Amino acid sequence: MIGAAFALLGYSVAVSGRLEQLDWSNLLVLALLFLVCESVPTLLNVKQAAVSVSFSAALAAVVLVGPEGAALVGMTAVFSVRPGLPLVKRLFNGAQFAVCGYVAGKIYEWLGGGVGLPTIAGFDDLIVPFAGAAAVFVPLNFILIALVLVLTGQADQVPLRGVAQFMVSYLGYATFGLLIAGLWATVSSISAVLVLLPLFVARWAFGQYNAQQRSYDATIAALCQAVETKDYYTRGHCTRVSLASGMIAHEIGMGSERLRAIRYAGMLHDVGKLGVPTKVLQKDGPLTEEEFAAIQLHPMRGLEIVRGIDFLDEAFAGIMHHHERQDGKGYPMGLAGDEIPEFARIIAVADAFDSMTSDRSYRGARPVEVAMAELRKGAGTQFDPVMVVAFIKAVDRDGWEPPRKVITPPAGAAETTTKDHDDPTMPIQVVSER
Ligand SMILES: [Fe+2]
């Protein structure tokens, strides 16, 4: 790639002689602009995906300074301020932007686009050639990066998921290049500031939003961890209930905001166990009515613990009512059928399923098929049949990975509970004190 970029520049100097006709002052400003854009990529949620608005600057260069100029502008990516980026990656970045810029420039000229400051009258004629240039620049950039990842044995890093969305957003960024070029004739380099500043602000805000989401996730994970340290056998239970709840919610067509909320609710459904005395959770044999009442209080306790976290929103209802039953025999409120909030009906299925397919101190994990049969049996009495059907469908399609076998903890090394309140096959025995 680096060789190809140098060959292109060598050709431009020695054979075509076009470098001499370049508008160097504009090129310098564009190169500086490109460099600034390249240097401030916002790290997104997607692993290692750094998105920057440098595409706009590169495509403005195609219009203003032609293929050779766009290649030189792209090459400045070598000098971008990205601490710790190795030299070979810098050279590759510069080279691939140079090649993309050059090829896009050639397409632009081939489609009849004029190089230089656009006039107001001639602006219409730029649109089609510019669209052609952008349509080549964006995929070529993606292909070259994917190629180098494959050749260096990092094929798994190629961001194939959501590639269409990625292309469309980049084509969108590319369009701003035309705006910059169009405004250049009137306000010269200030046009770049006018166009790119709002973009930078929007990108910055988006980055902040992602950072906030990550801190939410960390908060929830920490709470989860706190619950699971109470019981050796329930490690990973919150995460799996969250996953299964997400599968059901997705299957019944929930929107992305609610999907996020149900995942949080799944993570936190048993957070109220923190408020139940450990000796009750760990008691061997039947519980007294008082002890059982303490267990039945855990959904309320959960709500008390997380009530102050306002982003949980609809998740509260899921936490509060995840032990209600369709026939109204559940707790804490004894709601029945559709009175039970949707989130709670989902979590109830996910919760019981994970409990059955996990090891407990008093029994081994049951196979997925057996747990499914148990869910079907309880549909209509304990569980919402719609959610049971949705879950079975989702598992049939996507599969389910039950937790690994729990190696019996050495005595005294970890805490375990003897009865699991989520296990529908082994109801808790309660003895009357009277
Ligand atoms: Fe629970």
Boltz pocket constraint, residues with backbone or C-beta under 6 A from the ligand:
constraints:
  - pocket:
      binder: B
      contacts: [[A, 269], [A, 270], [A, 298], [A, 322], [A, 323], [A, 421], [A, 422]]
      max_distance: 6.0
